[in-house]
């Protein structure tokens, strides 16, 4: 199949749209955490998964990681494949953290898009949403042209 076939063009365009969609989600998720790091640290603490000494570090760097991933998804194909892999990794991490606490019966807000402790409690729907995002990220990763991510050797 050549590089200008309709299927290849459609897949590249779809990968770009998915990347934009995921970037928007990650950016919207990061902004409340960046604006209120102390509240996000409290949300992280409520999960009871990290040692106390790591909570503030995680609460400061995690939202900036989400922003970096969002930017990398938007700047072009050279960074997109790596950003999509990081997206999948973070979403798996979020699924594991939520699953552990749902299994424990802990009733806390997920801290995904709001850092308020009065936000809606997490549920299995949060996990389904993240699985859907993982599927989209995998499709975008597969449909992003790998040659655009490597330096040209001509």
C-alpha atoms as one frame of an Amber mdcrd trajectory, in Angstrom:
protein
   0.000   0.000   0.000   1.472   3.370  -0.937   1.640   6.410   1.322  -1.156
   8.265  -0.478  -3.805   5.536  -0.451  -7.188   6.633   0.899  -6.962   4.132
   3.771  -3.534   5.409   4.844  -4.677   9.029   4.592  -7.826   8.245   6.602
  -5.830   6.445   9.298  -3.317   9.270   9.630  -6.111  11.825   9.897  -7.938
   9.700  12.463  -4.738   9.286  14.498  -4.332  13.073  14.488  -7.946  13.654
  15.618  -7.597  11.049  18.390  -4.341  12.677  19.510  -6.025  16.086  19.680
  -8.914  14.576  21.654  -6.587  12.902  24.174  -4.461  16.057  24.455  -7.547
  18.110  25.326  -8.602  15.578  27.961  -5.134  15.523  29.541  -4.913  19.327
  29.517  -8.339  19.713  31.159  -7.385  17.086  33.737  -4.068  18.814  34.532
  -5.203  22.406  35.060  -7.120  21.993  38.356  -4.253  19.906  39.747  -1.684
  22.550  38.790  -3.842  25.368  40.151  -4.407  23.605  43.496  -1.454  21.292
  44.188  -2.285  21.016  47.892  -5.804  19.781  47.104  -4.421  17.334  44.549
  -1.900  16.069  47.112  -4.826  15.412  49.450  -6.649  13.540  46.660  -3.528
  11.428  46.071  -3.255  10.790  49.834  -6.847   9.488  49.952  -5.861   6.654
  47.603  -3.459   5.299  50.285  -1.144   3.834  47.647   2.024   5.944  47.907
   4.384   6.380  50.832   3.759   9.719  52.535   7.105  11.092  51.364   6.152
  10.602  47.704   2.695  12.176  47.768   3.765  15.813  47.342   6.327  14.921
  44.672   3.696  12.963  42.749   1.107  15.735  43.201   3.481  18.346  41.778
   4.922  16.385  38.849   1.959  14.293  37.678  -0.110  17.213  36.313   2.933
  18.629  34.523   3.470  15.200  32.980  -0.094  15.348  31.680   0.603  18.783
  30.184   3.844  17.552  28.590   2.013  14.599  27.061  -0.740  16.892  25.756
   1.808  19.200  24.145   3.740  16.272  22.649   0.517  14.915  21.143  -0.140
  18.248  19.469   3.275  19.250  18.138   3.491  16.616  15.452   4.227  13.043
  14.604   7.857  13.075  15.757   6.772  12.991  19.409   3.291  11.534  19.035
   4.109   7.819  19.228   6.080   8.244  22.453   3.389  10.483  23.919   0.749
   7.892  23.066   2.771   5.184  24.805   3.082   7.419  27.884  -0.666   8.058
  27.674  -1.334   4.328  27.762   1.077   3.862  30.670  -0.557   6.630  32.724
  -4.064   5.380  31.986  -3.101   1.850  33.065  -1.625   3.314  36.256  -4.852
   5.258  36.886  -6.946   2.125  36.257  -4.864   0.104  38.719  -5.098   2.807
  41.411  -8.863   3.193  40.994  -9.444  -0.571  40.814  -7.559  -1.151  44.058
  -9.640   1.441  45.873 -12.937   0.325  44.348 -12.093  -3.227  45.380 -11.316
  -1.959  48.908 -14.712  -0.262  48.972 -13.148   3.178  49.433 -15.575   5.962
  48.517 -13.395   8.857  47.302 -13.382  11.312  44.430 -10.977  10.137  41.720
  -9.126  13.451  41.419  -9.271  13.134  37.634 -10.806  16.449  36.561 -11.471
  18.032  39.937  -9.396  18.114  43.089 -12.327  18.901  45.354 -12.985  16.212
  47.950 -16.706  16.847  47.394 -16.468  15.885  43.701 -18.384  12.860  42.503
 -17.007   9.579  43.831 -15.088   7.351  41.466 -16.840   4.363  40.011 -16.237
   1.569  37.562 -17.358   4.041  34.867 -14.058   5.885  35.399 -12.264   2.658
  34.577 -14.415   2.049  31.501 -13.650   5.604  30.334  -9.921   5.003  30.752
 -10.111   1.679  28.910 -11.831   3.509  26.050  -9.053   6.095  26.038  -6.458
   3.304  25.986  -8.154   1.741  22.959  -8.143   5.111  21.185  -4.480   5.677
  22.083  -3.537   2.237  20.742  -5.351   2.944  17.481  -3.671   6.347  17.163
  -0.293   4.769  17.925  -0.796   2.110  15.245  -2.020   4.630  12.685   0.696
   7.221  13.295   3.286   6.919  10.561   6.386   5.402  12.149   8.640   6.811
   9.425   7.740  10.347  10.471   9.135   9.617  13.933  12.534   8.478  12.674
  15.203  10.683  11.160  15.394  10.443   7.396  18.359   8.416   6.162  18.432
   9.512   2.544
